[in-house]
């Protein structure tokens, strides 16, 4: 059952009906709210059901559509919809797909148009966690990150498939009534022989070799992921995708970009760089430093945040709140004040309590050195192959897990010769085995 056809006038009458009769407890909304002209909030699904009842003389029934469909329908009618911004977690295993979002429906994957990814990782049955090793210039946490992670993990197995097996590999099925989109192809040209569409992703390996599959919204490759787990995974393996709903401004940006016409050559890229939105962004890239002067409250910090978002998103948007958590790690804000000195910003001695209870001092990095270290680490990783980075990251995680699971000076181990020993207390374990960070470059904005 689809959303019933009701007019704007029917909806306004429904609001009047609800003002007089109220909303049953089981029809209350915890997610979206229609904001009436009187400043009151109304549950969208119930509003449509009442409008349908008044217009078509049918029972009030909200079971034929979900909250997202109701929200979008009312927005298209010109009503204001507000909601609680929540993060959801989608888990894909070989047997099932589940989500903490009660509106998620595996039989309606087209609803993925309404969401943006925040992060994704693979967790093996053995507890090993693998994240995407991004290629140089690859957009972080895009709709293509999850299927590219699957290619990264199962690259060897997929390469070993025959041509016929690749062509028949299931990738997407938006609903039970729609056909299954199939095929893992070796080039965009080969892909277009089977699909007259630019909705695809390209995964590169072995220099110029490629895998090309259909990809569109955040849920469009769930079938592909699940098929990979069935064929190549171990029982208990899973992919975990964190996501949230798009904000109105993100939907507008998506609509603007979806209307752009891309050539076949351009469409192989996730997004073509068409320049920055803010004129100061180019100046910062060129000069590496910008100083804004002005009285408090004149917008210097706001402008700095716009420039940061503009550059990190490659000109896609300039709203800092639209950056993902991972993207925000590429920015640091420092507020200088009279007591802020070199030791705070670069490095300096800081007091500490020694193991015997006495006081001492140790050299601590300031915010600038820590940020530079993250950028340096990211640059070094960008020069390595994905396989090397994956092995190093896995080794670091295993070492960190090992040290976090033992009691220094107490946990007893045995050598191959049955000699017992303990590991003494270490204060610099994290310095010996630092974790990788994804920071592509330094954004240095100096406020007055």
N, C-alpha and C positions, 0 to 999 in steps of 0.2 A: 504494500500500500504506500502511495506517495503522499506528499503534502497536499491537503485538500485545497482546491482553488477558491480562494476568498479574496475579496477586494479590500482596499484600504479602509473604506467605509465600514465594512463588516468587522474589521479589526478594531476600529474605534468604538463600535457598538459593543464589542466583546469586552473592551476595557471598562465601559460603563456598567456592563453586566457584572463584572468582577468587583467593581467598586461597591455595588449594591449587595452582592451575595458572598463575596470573599473567595478564597481559594482553599479547596480541601487540602488537608495536611499532606496526603500522598501525592499531590500535584505540585507541591512547592519545589522551586528550583534552587539548587546549590551551586550552579555553575554560571548560567547566563540570566540576565535580567533585561526586560524591555523597560526603558525609561520613558514614562509618560510625560505629557506636557504639564501635568500637575505636579511633577517631581516624584511621583510614586514609582515603585518597581513592580513589575509583573513577570511571571514565569512564561517564557515564549511558547513552549509547547502547549500549555494550557490555554493561552490566549488564542492560538490558532484553532484548537479544538472547540472552544466556545464560539469563535467566529463561524466555524463550520456548522455548529449546532444551530446558531441563529439564522444563518443564510440558507441552509439546506434541510433544516428540521430533522437532523440525525442526532444520535446520542453523542454525548461529550466523550471522546475517545482519543487518547494521546499515544496509543500503542503502535501506530502505523509509521512513525518517523522518529528520528532521534533529535537530540538537543542542537546538534550542529546544523542539521537541515532546517530546523525551525529558526535558528538564529540567522542563517543566511537568507531565508525567505523573507523575514521581517526587515532585514537590512535592505534588501532589494526593493521593499515597499516604502523605504524612506524613514524607517523608525530607528531610533538610537538604541543600540544594544551594548550593555556593559557586562563584564564578567570577571571572575577570579582567575588571575594568571597562575596556572599550576604547571608543574613539570610531571611528565608521565614516563613510565618505563615499559617498553615493549620487549618481551622475551620470546625468542624464536628457538625452538628445538626441532628435532626431526619429527616429533610426534604432534606438536601443537604450537600455536601462536597465542600468547596472552598479553594483556596490557592492564596497567593500573587505571587506565582511562575507561570508565564504564561505557562510553559511547563507541569504543573501538569495535569494529565488525569486520572480520576477515573476508566476509562476502561483499563488502563495500569499500574496497581499497581506494576508490576514487576520492574518498574523504581525506586522503593524504595531502590533497591540495591545500588543506586548511592548517597544516602544521609545518614547523621548521625543526630540524634536528639540532640537538645540543651536544651530543656525543654518542659514540658507539664503541663497543669492545667485544672481543670474543673471549669466552671463558671455557677452557677445556675441562673434561671430566677429572683431569689430574690437578685442577686448581690453577693451571697456568693461564695468565691473562695476556692477550695480545691486542694491541691497538694499531691503528693505521700508521704506517711509515710513509708520510707524505712526500710526494715527489716535489722537486723544485717548482714553485709557482702554483702548486695545486691548492685549491681553495679548501680551507679547513671546515669540517662539519657541514658538508653540503648534502644534498639528496643522494649523491653518488658515493659518499664515503663508505657506507655499509657494504654495497656490492663490491667496491674496490678492495675492502678489507677481506672479503671472501675470496677474491682473486688472489690476493697476497698470500693467504693461508693455503689455498688449494691450487696454487698455480701449477705445480708439477702434475697433479692428478688431472686437471683440466687439459693440460697440454697433451696428456697421454690418450685422451678420447679420440675416437675416429672422427672423420669429417661428418659422417652421418649422425653420430651421437651428438656432436656439437650442434648441428643444424636442428636437431629435435629436442634440444635441452630446454625444458620449460623455464620461463623467466617471469611471466606476469599473467595474472587473470584477475581482472578488476571485480568481477562478480560471477556467480555460477552461470548466468545467462550469456556472458560474453565469452568469446573464444580465448584459448590459451595462446599467448604470444611466446614464440619459441626462437631459439637460435643464439649460438655464440659464434661470432664471425671474426674473420682475420683482418678486416678493414671496413671503413665506413662505406666504401663503394660496394663491397660484398653485402653488407647489411641492407643497403638500399635496394638491392635486387629482390629482397624478400619483404621489406617494409618501406613504404613510401612515407618516410617520416625523418625528422631531424631530432627526435626524442631518443637519444642514445648516449651512452658513455663509452669512453675509450680507455682501456687499461693497457699500459705499455710495459713490455718486459724484453729482456735480451736485446737491448738497444732499440731497434726499429720494429720489432714484432709487436702485435696488438691482439687484444680481445675486445670485441665490440658487441654490446648487448643493448636491448631496449631499456631505457630508464627515464622516468619522468618525475613523479612526486615522491615523497618520503617513504610511502608504502609500496611503490610500484615494483620493487624487486624482492618483496618478501617471499614470493614463490621460488625465485632463484636461490635465495639464501637457504630456504628449507630443503630444496632439492640437493644442494651441496652437502648439507648436513646428513641427509639420508644416504647419499652415495659415498661420501668421503669421510664423514665424521665418526666419532666414537660415541657410544651411548652416554648421555650426560653432557655432551658438548652443547653450547648455546651461544647465540649472539644476543647482546643486550643493547637496545637503542633508547636513549633518553631524548625526549622531545617536548615541545610546548606548542600552544596554538599561536598562529600568526596574529600580530597586531594589525590594526587597520592600516597603518602606514606601511607595513611590510606587504600587505595585500596590494596596495596601490603601486608599490615599486615592482612587484611581480607582474602586475597587469601591464605596466609600462614596458617592461623588458620582454614580456611575451608577445607584444605587438611588433617588436623589431624583426625585420626579415634578415635571416642569416644565410650566407652562402654555404654550400656543402663543405668548403674548406674551413669556414669560421665555425661551423657547428660541431666540429670535432673537439673544439675547446669547450670547457665548461662555461666560460663567459669571456667575451672579447673586451679588452681594456680600451675604453673610449675616452680616457682622460679623467681627471679628478673634477669633483663638483666645486670645490673651494679653491679660489686662486692662490691662497696661501700654501696649499698643499704642495704645489710644484716648487714654490720658493723654498719650502722646508727641505724637500728632497734634494734640491740643488745646493743649498747653503749649510744644511745640517743643523742650523740654529736659527731661531726667531725670537726676538724680544718684543713683547707687547707692553706698552706703557699706558697707564690710565688710572683714574681714581677707583677705589673699591666699588664693586657693583656695576661696572660698565661692560661686563661680558667677556673679560679676558679668558677666564677659565672655561666658560661655555664655548668660546671660539676654539680654544685648545682641544677640547673634547671632540668638537666637530671635525677638526683637522685630523685627529687621531683616527676616528671612525672612517673618514674619507679615504685615508691612505691604506689602512688595514684591509678595507673592503674593496680596494682597487677601484674606487670611485662608484661603487654600487649604491652606497648610501652614506650619509654623514651624521646619522643619529647614533650617539654613543650607546644608548640603551639597547640598540638592535644587535650589538656585538655579542657573540657567544662568550661563555666564561673563559674558554681557551683563548679567544682573540683578545679579551681584556687583559690577559696575562702579558700581552705585548706592550702594555702601557703602564707607566708608573707616574704617580703624581707626588710631588714633593713640595711641602710648604715651608719656606724659609722663615725663621723668626730669630730674634736677637740671641737666643741661647743655642741656635743651631750652628755647629761648627764642622770642621774638616773631618773629625772623628765620626760624626753622624753620617756625613755624606759619602766619604771615601773609605776610610778605615781608622781605627783607633783602639786604644786599650780599654778594656772593660773589666770591672771587678768580677771575681768568681769565688766560689767556696770550694776549696780543695777536698779531696776524699777524707783527709784527716781533720777537717773542720776549720782549717786555717784559711785566711783570706789571701787571694792572689790576683793576678791580672792576666788576661789573655787578649791577643790581637783579634779583633772582630771586624769583618767587612761591613762597610756601610751600604746604603741602598744603591748607590751608583755602581760599586764594584760587583754587587750581587747581580745587578741587571746586566752589566757588561759580561759577566761570566755566563749568564743564560744565553745571551746573544752569541758569544763565542762558541758555546757548546752546540748551539743550533747550526751555526755556520759549518763547524767541523762535521757534524752529522750529514749536512747537505752534500758534502763532498764524498761521502761513503755510499756504497751500494745499500739497497734496502735490506738485503740479506744480512749484511754486516751489522747494520743498526739494530735489526731485530735480534740478532744473537747477543750483541752487547747489552741491549735493554733487558733481555731475558736473564742474562747472567747477573746483572745488577739487581734485578728484582729478587732473584733467588738468594743472592748474598744478603740483601736487606732482610728478607724473610727469615733467613737463618739466624742472623744476629738478633732479630726481634723476638725469636722463639726460645732463646736460651737465657739463663741467669748467669751473668759473668761471675766467675770465681766459684760457682756452685755446681752448674751442670757438668757432669763427668762424661768424658769420651774415652774411647780406647783406640790405640793404634793397632796395626795389623799384627803386632807382636803381643797384643793384650796388655800393653802398658797404659795405665790410666792417667788422664791429665784433664785440667780445666782451662778455660779461656779466661785470662785476666781481664779486669775492667778496662774498656777502651773508651776514651772520651771523644775520639775523632773518627768514629766509624763512618759518619755521613761524609766527612771530608775525604776519606779513602775511597768511598764508593758513591759519588754523587749521582743523583738521578738525572736523566736527560730532561731538558725543557725545550719547548718549541717556541723560540723567540727569534724571528727572522732578522730584526735589525733594531737599532735604538732610536726611539723617538724622544728627542731632547728639546723640551719647550721650557724656556726660562722666563718665569713671570717676574714682574716687578714687586 
